[in-house]
Each structure stands twice: as C-alpha cells, then as structure tokens.
Amino acid sequence: MLSTLDDLRRFAVARNFFPPTTLQRALDRMGFVQADPIRAPARAQDLILRHRVKNYHAGELERRYATLDIEEDVFVNYGFVTSSLQALMGERGKGEQEQREKGKGEVLRTRLLLEFVRERGAAHPREVDEHFSHGTVKNYWGGSSNATTHLLEEMHYSGLLRVARREKGIRIYSAHRNEVQPKPGKESGVPTFAAVDAAERRARVDALIDVLVGIYAPLPDPSLSFYVRRLRYAAPQWQGELTAALQRARERLSHAFVESSDWYWSKNNAVRGAPQDSVRLLAPFDPLVHDRARFELLWGWRYRFEAYTPVAKRKLGYYALPLLWRDRVIGWGNLSVNNGQLDAKFGYVKSQPRDRVFKRELDAELDRMRMFLGLEP
C-alpha cells in the first residue's frame, strides 16, 4: 500500500526503470518516447532510452528508425509512438462533410501533393517545394515558412503521410502505410476516414489513458487531469470524450490519498522493494521528471527547463539534467563535450553526498555516459 511520499518516490523510481532490454521491447513497453532536437550532450529521446535499453548509443533510435515498429507522431507531446499506439489513437483525417467544407484549392493541393509523394515513394520538403512553389504561409510562431512544408506537416498530423526517415534532421515523408484510399467516384482524391461508434470511442480513450498512466504514474489528481486533457493532441476527434473518460479513470485506477491529494496508478503495477545504490542523469523530459508539479511534490524543489530562458535568468543551466541518487533527485548536471572529452558540472539542492558509494556510482554513471556518447574513457 502506498501511504506516504516516501512510498510514492520509491514506487515511481522502481516502476520507471525496468531492467534494460532491447530497443524494440523498451519502446513496446513504454509506448511513447518524447523527442526534442536539442543535443546537450544528446537528444532527449536518446537520454531517455539509454537507461532502458542495453548498450544503447546516442542516435541509435534515428539510425534504426526504419527497421523499428514505431512512427514519429504526437501523443501528449511530439515524439515516437509504437504502431499499436498510433492505431489506437484512430484517424485524425477529415471526415467527408469536413472535406466538402474545405476550399477547393486546399483540397486540390492536398490531392496533388499526396500523388506526388506516392509517385516518388519518399520526398524531401525541398523537393516538394521546388515542384509546387506554393509560396509562404504564416506559421504558429508568427514567422513565415514554406506553404508546402506547412501542408506536409498538416498531412502528417492528419494521417495521410508518415515520416519515412530523416536526413540531417529533416523529415522525409512517404504515404502512410495504413493509408485509406479514396472511394471510387470521389472527386477530391483525398482519403476520408470512417467514424468510430460510441462504444469503440469510449474503449479507445480509456486505453489511451491507460498508456499515459503507464508512462507517467504515480500521478496526483491535478497531474492526471493535465495529462488526460493533453490527449486532445493525440486524438482531437475524440476531445469531447475526455471529461467523462477522466472520471472513469478515477474510478478504475488504483489510488491512495497522500499529502492532500489523491494519487493514481495502474492496477497491474506492483510496489517494489528498496531503491538501488545507483546514480542516473535524466533527460529533462524523462517520464520520472516530466511533470514539474509532481516533481516538486516528490522531490521537494523546483526543477525548470531553462534552454529557452535568457542566460542572465538561468538558475540551473542551459540543459540541466536532473540527478537521481537512489530514490531522490538531489541536484542536476550540465554536460558538454569539449575536444572529445566529457565536461560535467554539478549543482545540488543541499550539498553533495559524502557517501563514498555515491562518488563511486557517480563516476560509474559518467563512464556510462561516455560510452553512450562514443567518447574515449
């Protein structure tokens, strides 16, 4: 039974760090890994996976992407989802009525672009832009971007396209493997997607909540609500189902009242024993530290991601990695590679543990980091 914050801390650490396994099995177990392009000293997805995959090296996910049963897509954030999770999220594509309401020009552009990508098998945004020269559109940040790139991103999100691979970080698109072809006689040539009945919608939304709880639990009630609301990005077509689904989740998940809040986790998660003597440097988006509100409740201090914070206002550093010792996040590390050598600087909430075991395990973690980055010992 989880009845104290100490219990919750031990449980959170134990269930997050399962025994390292193969890359595909780790992805299958997690369902979703958040992505981030910053490399300091490696991308977030690699920093997350290195604790969960045997002998993992930076960049391995991208190198092996085409051979893995995963897709780049949106869940609660952008990242990598298993094909089974993507299928569970359903089709975000426009229904027939919405297609009829779209402007003819937009429908035509979508159809022509889809045909272009199909013919080539895979297409670089630059190649698409050179072929169509659609001009520019205003993007979400107020700047300007190629209209073809914007349309490619929309078609990717709606399920018409997939990311086949990346070249120097740029998405290369192909037609989706599970693409639904248009019905004979349809003028638009753009696939439409069948509706899911009420019972199926309810079952799928409940299953999506189970996935996110499996990744981020144990969750205090406000955090559970926060993550469930973010499923509007995974399945916008079912956004109206989320309020009722949240209430069902509160009723069916395991829970306990601790420190003025109800906490929730999956019923099939067993509570494990004492924490191991180990040090881990975590990605800012690792499931253990992802929810900043929960972080403060469990570890008793405020962690902030400061990559986009002005230098003068940073307190932890550009890309501070939370430092986990046993079952406590006790500080942070800023790591960089200079002249082929790993440079590590640490900060502590209180003070560095004087325990010789901590020093030994910190050195071991830095050795693992060097191996992960492909550096000389």
LOBALUM-464814 format. One record per residue (C-alpha): x negated, y, z; residue number from 1. Coordinates in nm, 4 decimals, padded with zeros to 6 digits. Layout:
REM residues N
- X:Y:Z:NUM;
...
This chain:
REM residues 377
- 00.0000:00.0000:00.0000:1;
- -00.1289:00.3480:-00.0891:2;
- -00.0579:00.5717:00.2083:3;
- -00.3484:00.8206:00.2266:4;
- -00.5540:01.0339:-00.0101:5;
- -00.8489:00.8028:00.0576:6;
- -00.6387:00.5120:-00.0698:7;
- -00.5427:00.7099:-00.3807:8;
- -00.9036:00.8089:-00.4505:9;
- -01.0270:00.4507:-00.4268:10;
- -00.7389:00.3309:-00.6403:11;
- -00.7925:00.5990:-00.9065:12;
- -01.1638:00.5173:-00.9409:13;
- -01.1206:00.1390:-00.9346:14;
- -00.8451:00.1256:-01.1966:15;
- -01.0124:00.3755:-01.4307:16;
- -01.3435:00.1942:-01.4565:17;
- -01.2651:-00.1596:-01.5630:18;
- -01.5592:-00.3943:-01.6408:19;
- -01.7281:-00.2763:-01.9637:20;
- -01.6165:-00.4712:-02.2692:21;
- -01.6261:-00.4476:-02.6487:22;
- -01.5302:-00.1216:-02.8175:23;
- -01.2061:-00.2540:-02.9669:24;
- -01.0988:-00.4159:-02.6404:25;
- -01.1677:-00.0962:-02.4473:26;
- -00.9629:00.1031:-02.6990:27;
- -00.6808:-00.1522:-02.6801:28;
- -00.6800:-00.1332:-02.3014:29;
- -00.6726:00.2479:-02.2956:30;
- -00.4513:00.3096:-02.5979:31;
- -00.5764:00.6667:-02.6385:32;
- -00.9098:00.8467:-02.6083:33;
- -00.9144:01.2262:-02.6229:34;
- -01.1519:01.3856:-02.8744:35;
- -01.3455:01.7101:-02.8595:36;
- -01.6012:01.8427:-03.1116:37;
- -01.8446:01.9957:-02.8591:38;
- -02.1633:01.7945:-02.8242:39;
- -02.3296:01.8784:-02.4909:40;
- -02.5004:01.6342:-02.4723:41;
- -02.2454:01.4231:-02.6658:42;
- -01.8831:01.4454:-02.7745:43;
- -01.6134:01.3839:-02.5145:44;
- -01.4859:01.0645:-02.6772:45;
- -01.8338:00.9132:-02.6591:46;
- -01.8886:01.0259:-02.3000:47;
- -01.5560:00.8640:-02.2074:48;
- -01.6273:00.5351:-02.3829:49;
- -01.9825:00.4865:-02.2572:50;
- -01.8512:00.3903:-01.9111:51;
- -01.6082:00.1375:-02.0569:52;
- -01.7979:-00.0251:-02.3468:53;
- -02.1057:-00.2456:-02.3180:54;
- -02.4220:-00.0927:-02.4637:55;
- -02.2329:00.1985:-02.6152:56;
- -02.4278:00.4657:-02.8044:57;
- -02.3294:00.8221:-02.8911:58;
- -02.1484:00.8451:-03.2258:59;
- -02.0569:00.4756:-03.2348:60;
- -01.6833:00.5423:-03.2476:61;
- -01.7201:00.7611:-03.5567:62;
- -01.9628:00.5201:-03.7238:63;
- -01.7327:00.2225:-03.6708:64;
- -01.4031:00.4059:-03.7136:65;
- -01.3148:00.2465:-04.0486:66;
- -01.3574:-00.1049:-03.9046:67;
- -01.1530:-00.0456:-03.5882:68;
- -00.7786:-00.0773:-03.5379:69;
- -00.7387:00.2928:-03.4500:70;
- -00.6247:00.6200:-03.6029:71;
- -00.7042:00.9851:-03.5433:72;
- -00.3766:01.1303:-03.4183:73;
- -00.2019:01.3282:-03.1469:74;
- -00.0838:01.1685:-02.8236:75;
- -00.0817:01.4071:-02.5269:76;
- -00.3827:01.5711:-02.6952:77;
- -00.5686:01.5102:-03.0200:78;
- -00.7875:01.2037:-03.0272:79;
- -00.7937:00.8376:-03.1212:80;
- -00.4917:00.6118:-03.0777:81;
- -00.4570:00.2408:-03.1365:82;
- -00.2436:00.1405:-03.4322:83;
- 00.0085:-00.0174:-03.1949:84;
- 00.0467:00.3091:-03.0025:85;
- 00.0833:00.5051:-03.3255:86;
- 00.3591:00.2669:-03.4371:87;
- 00.5312:00.3118:-03.1001:88;
- 00.5360:00.6905:-03.1462:89;
- 00.7545:00.6457:-03.4524:90;
- 00.7716:00.8537:-03.7665:91;
- 00.7344:01.2303:-03.7381:92;
- 00.8204:01.2703:-04.1080:93;
- 01.1097:01.4887:-04.2127:94;
- 01.4500:01.3313:-04.2459:95;
- 01.6444:01.3626:-04.5713:96;
- 01.8514:01.6602:-04.4503:97;
- 01.5379:01.8473:-04.3439:98;
- 01.3767:01.7697:-04.6780:99;
- 01.6756:01.9216:-04.8581:100;
- 01.6460:02.2360:-04.6461:101;
- 01.2783:02.2863:-04.7262:102;
- 01.1861:02.5243:-05.0040:103;
- 01.1421:02.3591:-05.3411:104;
- 00.7911:02.4993:-05.3674:105;
- 00.6829:02.3378:-05.0393:106;
- 00.8351:02.0035:-05.1359:107;
- 00.6625:02.0183:-05.4745:108;
- 00.3245:02.0995:-05.3206:109;
- 00.3593:01.8118:-05.0758:110;
- 00.4514:01.5687:-05.3525:111;
- 00.1675:01.6781:-05.5810:112;
- -00.0887:01.6674:-05.3020:113;
- 00.0265:01.3206:-05.1945:114;
- -00.0004:01.1960:-05.5529:115;
- -00.3492:01.3479:-05.5813:116;
- -00.4704:01.1714:-05.2661:117;
- -00.3099:00.8424:-05.3715:118;
- -00.4828:00.8518:-05.7095:119;
- -00.8255:00.9095:-05.5568:120;
- -00.7855:00.6780:-05.2606:121;
- -00.9501:00.9343:-05.0301:122;
- -01.0011:01.3086:-05.0681:123;
- -01.2133:01.5811:-04.9084:124;
- -01.0225:01.9055:-04.8309:125;
- -01.2680:02.0944:-05.0518:126;
- -01.1877:01.8659:-05.3442:127;
- -00.8162:01.9180:-05.2895:128;
- -00.8576:02.2941:-05.2656:129;
- -01.0636:02.3082:-05.5839:130;
- -00.7934:02.1158:-05.7679:131;
- -00.4933:02.3144:-05.6446:132;
- -00.6293:02.6531:-05.5284:133;
- -00.3199:02.7245:-05.3217:134;
- -00.4668:03.0353:-05.1631:135;
- -00.4585:03.1089:-04.7935:136;
- -00.2080:03.0908:-04.5098:137;
- -00.2172:03.2329:-04.1590:138;
- -00.3217:02.9708:-03.9079:139;
- -00.2231:02.9361:-03.5426:140;
- -00.5159:03.1470:-03.4190:141;
- -00.4308:03.4497:-03.6323:142;
- -00.7082:03.3930:-03.8837:143;
- -00.6927:03.2654:-04.2389:144;
- -00.7509:02.9140:-04.3680:145;
- -00.7126:02.7377:-04.6967:146;
- -00.3484:02.6596:-04.7675:147;
- -00.4418:02.3127:-04.8891:148;
- -00.6261:02.2380:-04.5626:149;
- -00.3250:02.3585:-04.3661:150;
- -00.0925:02.1393:-04.5738:151;
- -00.3237:01.8381:-04.5347:152;
- -00.3108:01.8811:-04.1574:153;
- 00.0704:01.9030:-04.1630:154;
- 00.0951:01.5924:-04.3790:155;
- -00.1432:01.4102:-04.1462:156;
- 00.0665:01.5013:-03.8425:157;
- 00.3904:01.4029:-04.0169:158;
- 00.2513:01.0607:-04.1067:159;
- 00.2117:01.0972:-04.4838:160;
- -00.1679:01.0988:-04.4612:161;
- -00.4295:00.9460:-04.2334:162;
- -00.7918:01.0228:-04.1590:163;
- -00.9866:00.7598:-04.3501:164;
- -01.3253:00.8736:-04.2174:165;
- -01.5286:01.1878:-04.1512:166;
- -01.8162:01.3384:-04.3453:167;
- -02.0288:01.5782:-04.1398:168;
- -01.7319:01.6221:-03.9079:169;
- -01.4831:01.6984:-04.1893:170;
- -01.1709:01.4828:-04.2111:171;
- -01.1431:01.2768:-04.5309:172;
- -00.7779:01.1945:-04.5960:173;
- -00.6050:00.8987:-04.7585:174;
- -00.2415:00.7953:-04.7901:175;
- -00.1202:00.6366:-04.4703:176;
- -00.1485:00.2590:-04.4576:177;
- 00.2120:00.2335:-04.3334:178;
- 00.3485:00.4966:-04.5695:179;
- 00.7160:00.4587:-04.6618:180;
- 00.7660:00.5014:-05.0363:181;
- 01.0472:00.7269:-05.1641:182;
- 01.3710:00.5640:-05.2680:183;
- 01.4314:00.5280:-05.6457:184;
- 01.6003:00.8351:-05.7884:185;
- 01.4807:01.0754:-05.5174:186;
- 01.3732:01.3974:-05.6838:187;
- 01.1226:01.5095:-05.4239:188;
- 00.8969:01.2042:-05.4392:189;
- 00.8174:01.2654:-05.0711:190;
- 00.8863:00.9711:-04.8372:191;
- 01.1644:01.0103:-04.5819:192;
- 01.1979:00.8040:-04.2670:193;
- 01.4866:00.6120:-04.1248:194;
- 01.6404:00.7177:-03.7925:195;
- 01.5910:00.5034:-03.4820:196;
- 01.9066:00.4156:-03.2864:197;
- 01.9639:00.5398:-02.9303:198;
- 01.8639:00.2168:-02.7552:199;
- 01.5427:00.1912:-02.9540:200;
- 01.4566:00.5573:-02.8876:201;
- 01.5027:00.5081:-02.5162:202;
- 01.2863:00.1934:-02.5127:203;
- 01.0092:00.3590:-02.7131:204;
- 00.9975:00.6735:-02.4993:205;
- 00.9840:00.4599:-02.1839:206;
- 00.6967:00.2625:-02.3382:207;
- 00.5099:00.5841:-02.4251:208;
- 00.5397:00.6955:-02.0630:209;
- 00.4019:00.3591:-01.9541:210;
- 00.0978:00.4168:-02.1761:211;
- 00.0227:00.7623:-02.0357:212;
- 00.0748:00.6407:-01.6778:213;
- -00.1620:00.3536:-01.7551:214;
- -00.4274:00.6060:-01.8607:215;
- -00.3874:00.8824:-01.6018:216;
- -00.2298:00.7287:-01.2878:217;
- -00.2006:00.7603:-00.9954:218;
- -00.0147:01.0843:-01.0642:219;
- 00.1552:01.3254:-00.8233:220;
- 00.5070:01.4124:-00.9330:221;
- 00.4226:01.7529:-01.0917:222;
- 00.1498:01.5886:-01.2977:223;
- 00.3772:01.3061:-01.4084:224;
- 00.6245:01.5698:-01.5264:225;
- 00.3447:01.7594:-01.7050:226;
- 00.2264:01.4541:-01.8998:227;
- 00.5772:01.3413:-01.9915:228;
- 00.6505:01.6871:-02.1329:229;
- 00.3362:01.6628:-02.3458:230;
- 00.4890:01.3646:-02.5239:231;
- 00.6704:01.6268:-02.7324:232;
- 00.3488:01.6331:-02.9369:233;
- 00.3324:01.2556:-02.9735:234;
- 00.6973:01.2183:-03.0730:235;
- 00.8560:01.5598:-03.1439:236;
- 01.1567:01.3875:-03.2976:237;
- 01.2441:01.2496:-02.9519:238;
- 01.1767:01.5610:-02.7447:239;
- 01.5382:01.5694:-02.6294:240;
- 01.4925:01.2284:-02.4632:241;
- 01.2116:01.3303:-02.2298:242;
- 01.4060:01.4730:-01.9348:243;
- 01.6129:01.1577:-01.8922:244;
- 01.3054:00.9406:-01.9520:245;
- 01.1171:01.1220:-01.6734:246;
- 01.3948:01.0421:-01.4281:247;
- 01.3953:00.6764:-01.5332:248;
- 01.0177:00.6669:-01.4841:249;
- 01.0503:00.7979:-01.1286:250;
- 01.2929:00.5167:-01.0546:251;
- 01.0992:00.2269:-01.2077:252;
- 00.7338:00.3105:-01.1372:253;
- 00.5569:00.2186:-00.8144:254;
- 00.5341:00.5210:-00.5898:255;
- 00.4428:00.6464:-00.2433:256;
- 00.4834:00.9764:-00.0595:257;
- 00.1357:01.1093:00.0273:258;
- 00.0316:01.4615:00.1271:259;
- 00.3642:01.6310:00.0494:260;
- 00.4121:01.4702:-00.2916:261;
- 00.5397:01.1503:-00.4490:262;
- 00.2635:00.9680:-00.6374:263;
- 00.3324:00.7261:-00.9238:264;
- 00.1504:00.4376:-01.0928:265;
- 00.2300:00.1257:-01.2918:266;
- 00.3685:-00.1691:-01.1000:267;
- 00.1163:-00.4082:-01.2549:268;
- -00.1815:-00.2120:-01.1158:269;
- -00.3329:-00.3936:-00.8192:270;
- -00.5022:-00.1970:-00.5418:271;
- -00.8708:-00.2894:-00.5328:272;
- -01.1407:-00.3032:-00.2685:273;
- -01.4254:-00.0822:-00.1539:274;
- -01.5969:00.1535:-00.4009:275;
- -01.9249:00.0522:-00.5626:276;
- -02.2545:00.2250:-00.4971:277;
- -02.2705:00.3955:-00.8357:278;
- -02.3135:00.7408:-00.9880:279;
- -02.1252:00.8400:-01.3037:280;
- -02.1434:01.1593:-01.5060:281;
- -01.7971:01.2065:-01.6543:282;
- -01.6669:01.3858:-01.9603:283;
- -01.4567:01.6957:-01.8811:284;
- -01.1638:01.5065:-02.0362:285;
- -01.2242:01.1669:-01.8760:286;
- -00.8920:01.0219:-01.7528:287;
- -01.0201:01.0344:-01.3948:288;
- -01.0632:01.4138:-01.4006:289;
- -00.8364:01.5180:-01.6877:290;
- -00.5522:01.6586:-01.4762:291;
- -00.7024:01.9580:-01.2968:292;
- -00.4188:01.9796:-01.0425:293;
- -00.4664:01.6158:-00.9427:294;
- -00.8432:01.6677:-00.9393:295;
- -00.8092:01.9377:-00.6738:296;
- -00.5740:01.7227:-00.4643:297;
- -00.8034:01.4191:-00.4740:298;
- -01.1471:01.5770:-00.4556:299;
- -01.0753:01.8982:-00.2629:300;
- -01.2328:02.1513:-00.5012:301;
- -01.1554:02.3235:-00.8310:302;
- -01.3197:02.1944:-01.1462:303;
- -01.2913:02.4120:-01.4549:304;
- -01.3973:02.3532:-01.8149:305;
- -01.5938:02.6674:-01.8984:306;
- -01.7139:02.6191:-02.2573:307;
- -01.4834:02.9000:-02.3679:308;
- -01.5390:03.1154:-02.0596:309;
- -01.7632:03.4229:-02.1031:310;
- -02.1140:03.3426:-01.9797:311;
- -02.1028:03.6035:-01.7024:312;
- -01.7881:03.4450:-01.5569:313;
- -01.9042:03.0828:-01.5562:314;
- -01.9483:02.9182:-01.2188:315;
- -02.0301:02.5593:-01.3174:316;
- -02.1812:02.5887:-01.6648:317;
- -02.1013:02.5633:-02.0346:318;
- -02.0164:02.1910:-02.0327:319;
- -02.0354:02.0769:-01.6726:320;
- -01.9919:01.7014:-01.6304:321;
- -01.8160:01.6006:-01.3058:322;
- -02.0478:01.3902:-01.0895:323;
- -01.8823:01.0844:-00.9330:324;
- -02.0565:00.9168:-00.6379:325;
- -01.8804:00.6051:-00.5126:326;
- -01.5174:00.7264:-00.4926:327;
- -01.5857:01.1001:-00.4621:328;
- -01.6521:01.3684:-00.7221:329;
- -01.9179:01.5600:-00.5304:330;
- -02.0548:01.8001:-00.7910:331;
- -02.1416:01.8448:-01.1554:332;
- -02.4272:01.8178:-01.4010:333;
- -02.5274:02.0217:-01.7060:334;
- -02.7218:01.8088:-01.9509:335;
- -02.9091:01.9033:-02.2671:336;
- -03.1735:01.7538:-02.4928:337;
- -03.4901:01.9559:-02.5485:338;
- -03.7782:01.8257:-02.7616:339;
- -03.6433:01.4745:-02.7337:340;
- -03.6243:01.4872:-02.3544:341;
- -03.3141:01.4889:-02.1362:342;
- -03.2870:01.8002:-01.9206:343;
- -03.0449:01.7638:-01.6282:344;
- -02.9433:02.0289:-01.3778:345;
- -02.7009:01.9570:-01.0942:346;
- -02.4743:02.1508:-00.8637:347;
- -02.3000:02.0179:-00.5528:348;
- -01.9813:02.1183:-00.3759:349;
- -02.1581:02.0891:-00.0412:350;
- -02.5102:01.9529:-00.0665:351;
- -02.6903:01.6707:-00.2432:352;
- -02.6538:01.3419:-00.0540:353;
- -02.9785:01.2493:00.1214:354;
- -02.8975:00.8814:00.0963:355;
- -03.1808:00.7005:-00.0865:356;
- -02.9179:00.4843:-00.2558:357;
- -02.7687:00.7971:-00.4140:358;
- -03.1091:00.9040:-00.5518:359;
- -03.1669:00.5577:-00.6937:360;
- -02.8229:00.5465:-00.8562:361;
- -02.8531:00.8993:-00.9950:362;
- -03.1813:00.8025:-01.1609:363;
- -03.0125:00.4902:-01.2995:364;
- -02.7294:00.6991:-01.4449:365;
- -02.9776:00.9327:-01.6141:366;
- -03.1562:00.6290:-01.7605:367;
- -02.8218:00.5054:-01.8951:368;
- -02.7580:00.8487:-02.0423:369;
- -03.0952:00.8448:-02.2199:370;
- -03.0188:00.5044:-02.3673:371;
- -02.6722:00.6218:-02.4738:372;
- -02.8257:00.9247:-02.6484:373;
- -03.1042:00.7216:-02.8095:374;
- -03.3836:00.9007:-02.6216:375;
- -03.7151:00.7652:-02.5046:376;
- -03.7133:00.6543:-02.1378:377;
